[in-house]
Amino acid sequence: MKGFFRETFQTIRLNLLRLAVFSMCWRLAAGLGLWKLTGLLLRFSLRSAGYSYLTMSNLFPVLVSPAAVFSFLLLTALTSIAMTGELAGLITLYQAASYSRRAGLGAVASGALLKTWEQLRRGNWRLFLLALASYLMMNCYVLLRIFTRIRPINFVLDELLNLPAGRLFLVLLVVGLALVGVPTMMVFFTCMVEQKNFRDGLRRSRVLIKGRWPGALLRLLALNGMVVAGIGILHVVLYLGAAVVAAVFEEGYRATAVLLAVSGRIEAMVLFLGSSMATAVDFGGLTVMYGRFAGREPAGTSDGPVLRLSGRGRRLGLAALGIGIVLSGILTADLIWNGVGLDSALLADTEITAHRGSSLRAPENTLPALETAVEEMADFCEIDVQMTLDGVIVVCHDLNVKRVSGVNRRLGEMTWDEVKKLDVGSSVGPEFAGVGIPALEEMLEAARGRIRLNIELKNIGDDTDLPEQTAAMILDMGMEEQCVITSVKLSYLERVKAVSQNLKTGYILPAAYGNYYDNPALDFISIRSSFVTSRLVERLHELGKGVHVWTVNQSSEMEQMRLLGVDNIITDDPARAREVLYGEETAAGLMEYLRLMLR
């Protein structure tokens, strides 16, 4: 066992830098591309089934719809090809290492493409399905952590684990994957290295592992145990580091909230690295076992020459590498700039909206209020919009600006030049003196890639193009994934949907009455928290619509809304909301301990 570990890590170490670059580029390009496509197909499937949100109540009708079946098959095929390509690149790299050679990045990229294309050309479709099953086995811990964060998958898992039949099903699934994995342990090598078709490659794999599979399985389990331990240690170190930074640089009232928000991102990063590590380590171990079972000499201890291609193969590899780097860069920038792309309906947590920005600590509906909402880790910033006399869309709640500025005039009777001269910050505090009413375009630009916006259209009458102009501005700026539009005036929302069905809309109402649920112009309702009941939430979720509640400032009410299963809490204090909703005792206790230690 000790010799196996030493040889495995030597095989990985020999091409460690190239392995890291290849895995990072391939996973970013393929993974983010598939993630983006998943969001598009999810919206397509929901829209085809007549829903706006995915919930447990509408899960079955959505899944059996033709659009969802097509989307699932397409994603399965593309994911299998992407996974096979990564494994082909790893085999190219590790086969070079088995002869004590370092592989050039161009050779690895070319090997990934050519080996994958060769399997497609031969019709070895079962190898691609095996790649999918192999990833499930190698990344079972990582996938479990991811699935517990995604709704409604987490609901399904909870239900399965609470039923004896469900637990039995999961056990049988694990056993089934093991029964598939053991005889096919060497198939990727026999098909890609020995150039066999799948049937012959499976026979060859069985011959190679005959009588050896118990030891091989034990070695792989030991390797994966080391990977899981490494992931756990890395997670703890990064979490403690984030806690120290939050305690030192953040104010006491929001340090825990910041830590809780950042901890989710830390976990996502650790899971990404852990998945890459698991795949790389497992195939490093399989490469060593394949060499031993096939009667090859173990790799040497010195760095040998670099394996490079010449001519067409080298050009293909370098072109593929360049495209992968550019594509991964573009998709990463898009992720940072525009967000994850998947609808918030998939998030397992109740989200938090800062009411008129973080209005407890900054002037409401202003740029400082938005900045503070970002600092307090709110998911959304709610703002109110109306139009000036000369048609500029501005951010302000009251139709008369006297309360916020001291000037007794209706905003709709003022020009943009006049509005820009108003001071709405001095009444809040001297540090905000000179803060004015912003234009919607300014708020959109300030929020881009940082926080989502809930844009409420104020009711300024029927003779206005506020709905159309607001919708057009969001679309022109490419921020439809970052914005939802709400209003107390239903006709405004219908007019928004006439501009674009892709824009999410919410109907604001003080109480739940009437048959407003089925209106196709509504994706969610925004209702006073005191009128929310479990039956109301259940009914709206059955129809695939969300529930946002306002304005929730008391800790007990925040907890009550979470238990009712609402999708979004609108509050004046987003930092407190995050601490109440997600503030586990360990996080709160850790922050208090660090604050005492650092005084």
C-alpha positions in Angstrom: 0.0 0.0 0.0 2.8 2.4 0.9 4.5 1.8 -2.4 1.3 2.4 -4.3 0.8 5.8 -2.6 4.3 6.8 -3.3 4.1 5.9 -7.0 0.6 7.6 -7.3 1.8 10.9 -5.9 5.0 10.7 -7.9 2.9 10.3 -11.1 0.8 13.3 -10.1 3.7 15.4 -9.0 5.7 14.9 -12.3 3.0 16.9 -14.2 1.4 18.8 -11.3 1.6 22.3 -12.9 0.3 21.1 -16.2 -2.4 19.0 -14.4 -3.6 22.1 -12.6 -3.7 24.3 -15.7 -5.5 21.7 -17.8 -8.0 20.8 -15.1 -8.7 24.5 -14.3 -9.2 25.6 -17.9 -11.3 22.5 -18.8 -13.5 22.7 -15.8 -14.1 26.4 -16.0 -14.9 26.3 -19.8 -17.0 23.1 -19.7 -18.4 23.6 -16.2 -19.4 27.2 -16.5 -20.7 26.6 -20.0 -22.9 23.8 -18.9 -24.0 25.8 -15.8 -25.1 28.6 -18.1 -26.9 26.2 -20.4 -28.6 24.6 -17.5 -30.1 28.0 -16.5 -31.3 28.6 -20.0 -32.9 25.1 -20.3 -34.4 25.4 -16.8 -36.2 28.6 -17.8 -37.2 27.0 -21.1 -38.6 23.9 -19.3 -40.5 26.0 -16.7 -42.0 28.3 -19.3 -43.0 25.4 -21.4 -44.8 23.8 -18.4 -46.4 27.1 -17.5 -44.5 27.9 -14.3 -42.1 30.6 -13.1 -40.6 28.9 -10.0 -39.5 25.3 -9.4 -41.0 23.8 -6.2 -41.7 20.4 -4.8 -45.4 20.9 -5.7 -44.8 21.4 -9.4 -41.7 19.2 -9.7 -43.3 16.2 -11.3 -45.3 18.0 -14.0 -42.2 20.0 -14.9 -39.9 16.9 -15.0 -42.3 14.9 -17.3 -42.8 17.8 -19.7 -41.3 17.2 -23.2 -39.2 20.3 -22.8 -37.7 19.0 -19.6 -37.0 15.5 -21.0 -35.3 17.1 -24.0 -33.3 19.4 -21.7 -32.2 16.5 -19.5 -31.1 14.3 -22.4 -29.2 17.2 -24.0 -27.4 18.1 -20.7 -26.7 14.4 -20.0 -25.1 14.0 -23.4 -23.0 17.2 -23.2 -21.9 16.5 -19.6 -20.9 13.0 -20.5 -18.8 14.3 -23.4 -17.2 17.0 -21.3 -16.3 14.4 -18.5 -14.9 12.0 -21.0 -12.8 14.7 -22.5 -11.3 15.6 -19.1 -10.6 11.9 -18.4 -8.9 11.6 -21.8 -6.7 14.5 -20.9 -5.7 13.0 -17.6 -4.9 9.7 -19.2 -2.7 11.4 -21.8 -0.9 13.3 -19.0 -0.5 10.2 -16.7 0.5 7.9 -19.5 3.4 10.3 -20.2 4.2 10.2 -16.4 4.2 6.4 -16.4 7.2 6.6 -18.7 8.8 9.3 -16.6 8.0 12.0 -19.1 6.4 15.4 -18.7 3.5 16.2 -21.1 3.3 19.6 -22.8 0.0 21.4 -22.4 -0.6 21.3 -26.1 -0.2 17.5 -26.1 -2.6 17.1 -23.1 -5.3 19.3 -24.8 -4.8 17.5 -28.1 -5.0 14.1 -26.4 -8.2 15.1 -24.7 -9.9 16.1 -28.0 -8.5 13.3 -30.2 -9.2 10.5 -27.7 -12.8 11.8 -27.1 -13.4 12.1 -30.9 -12.0 8.6 -31.4 -14.6 7.2 -29.0 -17.4 9.1 -30.7 -16.2 7.9 -34.1 -16.2 4.3 -32.9 -19.6 4.6 -31.4 -18.4 3.8 -27.9 -21.4 5.6 -26.4 -21.4 3.4 -23.3 -18.0 4.8 -22.4 -19.5 8.3 -22.1 -22.2 7.0 -19.8 -19.5 5.3 -17.8 -17.7 8.6 -17.5 -20.8 10.1 -16.0 -21.1 7.2 -13.5 -17.4 7.4 -12.7 -17.8 11.1 -11.8 -20.7 10.2 -9.5 -18.6 7.7 -7.7 -15.4 9.8 -7.5 -17.2 12.9 -6.4 -20.0 11.5 -4.3 -19.1 13.6 -1.2 -18.8 16.8 -3.2 -22.1 16.2 -5.0 -23.9 15.5 -1.8 -22.8 18.8 -0.4 -23.9 20.6 -3.6 -27.3 18.9 -3.7 -28.1 19.9 -0.1 -27.8 23.5 -1.3 -30.1 23.2 -4.3 -33.9 23.3 -4.2 -35.9 21.1 -4.8 -33.2 18.4 -4.8 -32.5 19.0 -1.1 -36.2 18.5 -0.4 -36.2 15.2 -2.3 -33.1 14.0 -0.4 -34.7 14.9 2.9 -37.9 12.9 2.0 -35.8 10.0 0.8 -33.7 9.9 4.0 -36.8 10.0 6.2 -38.4 7.0 4.5 -37.0 3.4 5.0 -37.6 2.7 1.3 -35.8 5.9 0.4 -32.7 4.9 2.5 -32.8 1.4 0.9 -32.9 3.0 -2.5 -29.8 5.1 -1.8 -28.0 2.1 -0.5 -28.9 0.1 -3.6 -27.8 3.1 -5.7 -24.4 3.0 -4.1 -24.1 -0.7 -4.4 -25.2 -0.5 -8.1 -22.5 2.1 -8.8 -19.9 -0.1 -7.2 -21.1 -3.1 -9.2 -20.7 -1.0 -12.4 -17.4 0.5 -11.2 -15.5 -2.6 -10.3 -15.5 -4.5 -13.5 -15.1 -1.3 -15.6 -12.2 0.0 -13.5 -9.7 -0.2 -16.4 -12.1 0.4 -19.4 -10.9 3.9 -20.0 -7.4 2.7 -20.4 -8.2 -0.3 -22.5 -10.4 1.8 -24.8 -8.2 4.9 -25.0 -4.7 3.5 -24.6 -5.1 0.0 -26.2 -7.6 1.4 -28.8 -10.3 -1.3 -28.1 -14.0 -0.9 -28.6 -16.2 -0.9 -25.5 -17.1 -4.5 -25.5 -13.5 -5.8 -26.0 -12.3 -3.1 -23.6 -14.7 -4.4 -20.9 -13.4 -7.9 -21.4 -9.8 -6.8 -21.1 -10.7 -4.8 -17.9 -12.2 -7.8 -16.3 -9.1 -9.9 -17.1 -6.8 -7.2 -15.7 -8.6 -6.9 -12.4 -9.5 -10.6 -11.9 -8.5 -11.5 -8.4 -7.1 -8.1 -7.8 -10.2 -6.0 -7.4 -10.5 -6.1 -3.6 -7.1 -4.6 -3.1 -7.7 -2.1 -5.9 -10.9 -1.0 -4.4 -9.4 -0.7 -1.0 -6.6 1.5 -2.4 -9.1 3.8 -4.1 -11.1 4.1 -0.9 -8.0 5.1 1.0 -7.1 7.7 -1.7 -10.6 9.2 -1.5 -10.4 9.2 2.3 -7.2 11.3 2.1 -8.9 13.7 -0.4 -12.0 14.2 1.8 -9.7 14.8 4.8 -7.7 17.4 2.7 -10.9 19.1 1.7 -12.1 19.3 5.3 -8.8 20.8 6.5 -8.7 23.3 3.7 -12.3 24.3 4.5 -11.6 24.8 8.2 -8.5 26.9 7.5 -10.2 29.2 5.0 -13.3 29.5 7.3 -11.1 30.5 10.3 -9.2 32.9 8.1 -12.4 34.6 6.9 -13.6 34.8 10.5 -10.5 36.6 11.6 -10.7 39.0 8.7 -14.4 39.7 9.4 -13.7 40.3 13.1 -10.9 42.7 12.4 -12.3 44.7 9.5 -16.1 44.6 10.0 -18.2 46.4 12.5 -19.7 44.2 15.2 -23.3 44.4 14.0 -22.5 42.8 10.6 -19.4 40.7 11.2 -21.3 37.5 11.7 -23.5 38.3 8.7 -20.5 38.8 6.5 -18.9 35.6 7.7 -22.1 33.6 7.0 -22.3 35.0 3.5 -18.6 34.5 2.7 -18.7 31.0 4.1 -21.0 29.9 1.3 -18.5 31.1 -1.3 -15.6 29.5 0.5 -17.5 26.2 0.5 -18.2 26.5 -3.2 -14.5 27.2 -3.9 -13.4 24.2 -1.7 -16.0 21.9 -3.4 -14.7 22.9 -6.8 -11.1 22.2 -5.8 -12.1 19.0 -4.0 -13.9 17.7 -7.1 -10.8 18.4 -9.2 -8.6 16.8 -6.6 -10.7 13.6 -6.3 -10.8 13.1 -10.1 -7.1 13.7 -10.5 -6.0 11.5 -7.5 -8.4 8.7 -8.5 -7.1 8.5 -12.1 -3.5 8.8 -10.9 -4.1 5.8 -8.7 -5.8 3.9 -11.6 -2.9 4.7 -13.9 -0.5 3.1 -11.5 -2.7 0.1 -11.1 -3.2 -0.2 -14.8 0.6 -0.2 -15.3 1.1 -2.8 -12.7 -1.8 -5.1 -13.9 -0.6 -4.8 -17.5 2.9 -5.7 -16.5 4.6 -2.3 -17.1 7.6 -1.0 -15.1 6.8 1.7 -12.5 7.7 5.3 -13.3 11.2 6.5 -12.6 12.1 9.2 -10.1 13.6 11.8 -12.4 11.9 14.3 -14.6 12.2 13.0 -18.1 11.9 14.8 -21.4 8.7 16.7 -22.2 6.2 14.9 -24.4 5.4 17.2 -27.3 3.5 16.8 -30.6 4.6 18.0 -33.9 2.7 19.3 -36.9 -1.0 19.1 -37.0 -1.5 17.5 -33.6 0.6 20.2 -31.9 -1.4 23.0 -33.7 -4.7 21.4 -32.7 -3.6 21.1 -29.1 -2.4 24.7 -28.8 -5.5 26.0 -30.6 -7.7 24.0 -28.2 -5.7 25.2 -25.2 -6.0 28.8 -26.3 -9.8 28.5 -26.9 -10.2 26.9 -23.5 -8.3 29.6 -21.8 -10.2 32.4 -23.6 -13.6 30.6 -23.1 -13.0 30.0 -19.4 -11.9 33.6 -19.0 -15.1 34.9 -20.7 -17.4 32.6 -18.7 -15.6 33.5 -15.4 -16.0 37.2 -16.2 -19.6 36.7 -17.1 -20.2 34.8 -13.8 -18.6 37.7 -11.8 -20.3 40.4 -13.9 -23.8 39.0 -14.3 -24.1 36.4 -11.5 -24.7 32.6 -11.6 -27.4 32.7 -14.3 -29.5 30.1 -12.6 -32.8 31.4 -11.2 -33.0 32.2 -7.5 -35.8 29.6 -7.4 -33.1 27.0 -7.2 -31.5 28.4 -4.1 -32.2 26.4 -0.9 -32.2 29.5 1.3 -34.7 32.2 2.0 -33.2 35.3 0.3 -32.8 38.7 1.9 -33.8 42.0 0.3 -32.6 45.4 1.7 -35.7 47.6 1.8 -35.0 50.8 -0.1 -31.3 49.8 0.2 -29.9 49.5 3.7 -32.1 52.4 4.9 -31.3 52.1 8.6 -27.7 53.2 8.0 -27.9 55.3 4.8 -30.4 57.6 3.1 -33.1 55.4 1.5 -33.1 54.8 -2.3 -29.6 56.3 -2.7 -26.2 55.0 -3.9 -24.9 54.9 -0.4 -27.9 52.8 0.7 -27.1 50.4 -2.2 -23.4 50.2 -1.2 -24.3 49.5 2.4 -26.7 46.7 1.3 -23.8 45.2 -0.7 -21.5 45.4 2.4 -24.2 43.8 4.6 -24.4 40.9 2.1 -28.1 41.4 1.1 -29.2 39.3 -1.9 -31.4 42.1 -3.3 -31.7 45.8 -3.0 -35.3 47.1 -3.3 -35.7 50.5 -4.9 -38.6 52.6 -6.0 -38.7 54.3 -9.4 -40.8 57.1 -11.0 -40.3 59.6 -13.8 -39.4 63.3 -13.9 -41.2 65.8 -16.0 -38.8 65.4 -18.8 -38.9 61.6 -18.8 -35.9 60.5 -16.7 -36.4 57.5 -14.6 -35.2 58.3 -11.0 -35.1 56.4 -7.7 -37.4 57.8 -5.1 -40.3 56.4 -3.0 -42.5 59.4 -2.3 -44.4 61.2 -5.1 -43.7 64.4 -3.1 -40.1 64.9 -2.2 -40.7 67.0 1.0 -40.1 64.1 3.5 -36.6 63.3 2.1 -35.4 66.7 0.9 -37.5 69.4 2.7 -38.7 70.7 -0.7 -42.5 70.6 -1.0 -42.8 69.6 -4.7 -44.1 66.7 -6.6 -41.2 64.8 -8.3 -43.3 64.3 -11.5 -43.5 68.1 -11.9 -39.7 68.6 -11.7 -37.1 68.3 -14.4 -34.0 66.1 -14.0 -31.8 69.1 -13.6 -34.0 70.3 -10.7 -34.1 66.9 -9.1 -30.3 66.6 -9.2 -30.0 69.7 -7.0 -32.0 68.1 -4.2 -30.1 67.0 -1.0 -31.7 63.9 0.5 -28.7 62.9 2.7 -28.3 65.8 5.2 -31.5 64.8 7.1 -30.0 61.4 7.8 -26.5 62.6 8.9 -23.8 65.1 8.1 -21.7 62.4 6.6 -24.3 62.1 3.8 -24.6 65.8 3.1 -25.0 66.4 -0.6 -26.3 62.9 -1.4 -28.9 63.3 -4.1 -31.7 61.3 -5.8 -30.0 58.9 -8.4 -31.2 58.0 -11.8 -32.2 54.4 -12.3 -29.3 54.0 -14.8 -26.8 55.0 -12.1 -28.3 52.4 -9.7 -28.2 49.7 -12.3 -24.6 50.4 -13.1 -23.6 50.4 -9.4 -25.4 47.1 -8.8 -24.0 45.3 -11.8 -22.4 42.0 -10.8 -22.6 42.9 -7.1 -26.3 42.7 -6.0 -29.6 42.0 -7.6 -32.3 44.7 -7.7 -36.0 44.6 -6.9 -37.3 47.6 -8.9 -40.8 48.8 -7.8 -42.7 50.9 -10.3 -44.5 53.6 -8.4 -48.1 54.1 -9.6 -47.9 57.4 -11.4 -51.0 56.9 -13.6 -51.9 55.2 -16.9 -50.5 58.0 -19.1 -46.9 57.0 -18.6 -44.4 54.8 -20.3 -42.5 54.0 -17.1 -43.1 50.2 -17.4 -41.8 50.1 -20.9 -38.9 52.4 -20.4 -37.7 50.6 -17.2 -37.9 47.2 -18.9 -36.1 48.5 -22.0 -33.3 50.0 -19.9 -32.8 46.7 -18.0 -32.7 44.8 -21.3 -30.3 47.3 -23.0 -27.9 47.0 -20.1 -28.1 43.2 -20.2 -29.2 42.9 -16.6 -32.4 40.9 -16.9 -30.9 38.2 -14.8 -30.1 40.6 -12.0 -33.4 42.4 -11.8 -37.0 41.8 -10.9 -39.8 44.3 -11.4 -42.7 44.8 -8.9 -45.6 47.1 -8.6 -49.0 47.6 -6.9 -50.5 48.3 -10.3 -51.1 45.0 -12.1 -51.4 46.6 -15.5 -47.8 47.9 -15.2 -46.6 44.3 -14.8 -48.6 43.1 -17.8 -47.0 45.9 -19.9 -43.5 44.8 -18.7 -44.3 41.2 -19.8 -45.4 42.6 -23.2 -41.8 44.0 -23.6 -40.1 40.8 -22.5 -41.4 37.5 -21.0 -37.9 36.9 -19.6 -38.2 39.7 -17.0 -39.4 38.5 -13.6 -42.4 40.4 -12.2 -44.0 40.6 -8.7 -47.4 41.9 -7.7 -47.3 44.0 -4.4 -50.5 43.6 -2.4 -51.2 44.3 1.3 -53.4 41.3 1.8 -54.1 38.0 0.0 -57.5 37.9 -1.6 -59.0 37.3 -5.0 -57.9 35.0 -7.8 -54.7 36.8 -8.7 -52.5 33.6 -8.5 -53.1 32.4 -12.1 -52.2 35.7 -13.8 -49.4 34.9 -16.3 -48.0 38.4 -15.7 -47.0 37.4 -12.2 -43.9 35.4 -11.3 -44.2 36.0 -7.5 -46.3 38.1 -5.1 -44.9 40.6 -2.6 -47.2 40.7 0.5 -47.3 42.1 4.0 -45.8 39.6 6.3 -48.8 39.6 8.7 -51.0 38.1 6.0 -48.7 35.2 5.1 -49.9 31.7 6.0 -48.6 28.2 5.3 -51.6 27.6 3.0 -50.8 30.7 1.0 -47.2 29.7 0.5 -48.2 26.2 -0.4 -50.8 27.3 -2.9 -48.4 29.8 -4.7 -45.6 27.2 -4.7 -48.0 24.7 -6.3 -48.5 27.1 -9.1 -44.7 27.7 -9.4 -44.8 31.2 -8.1 -42.7 32.8 -5.3 -43.6 34.6 -2.1 -41.8 37.7 -1.0 -42.8 39.3 2.3 -42.4 42.9 3.7 -41.3 44.6 5.9 -39.8 42.2 8.4 -37.6 43.7 11.1 -38.1 41.7 14.2 -36.0 38.6 14.8 -38.9 36.4 15.8 -40.9 37.4 12.7 -37.8 36.6 10.5 -37.6 33.1 12.0 -41.4 32.6 11.5 -41.2 33.6 7.8 -38.3 31.1 7.3 -40.3 28.3 8.9 -43.3 29.2 6.6 -41.0 28.7 3.6 -41.2 32.1 2.0 -38.7 32.8 -0.8 -37.6 36.3 0.1 -37.7 38.6 3.2 -37.7 42.3 2.6 -36.2 44.1 5.6 -34.6 47.3 6.8 -31.8 45.4 8.5 -30.3 42.8 6.1 -27.3 42.1 8.4 -29.6 41.1 11.3 -31.8 39.0 8.9 -28.8 37.0 7.7 -27.6 36.4 11.2 -31.1 35.3 12.3 -31.8 33.1 9.3 -28.4 31.5 8.9 -26.5 32.4 12.1 -25.6 29.0 13.4 -24.5 29.0 17.0 -21.0 28.0 16.0 -20.6 31.0 13.7 -22.0 33.5 16.2 -19.9 32.0 19.0 -16.8 32.1 16.9 -17.2 35.7 16.1 -17.8 36.7 19.7 -14.7 34.7 20.8 -12.6 36.4 18.1 -13.8 39.9 19.0 -12.9 39.3 22.7 -9.4 37.9 21.7 -8.7 40.8 19.3 -9.6 43.6 21.6 
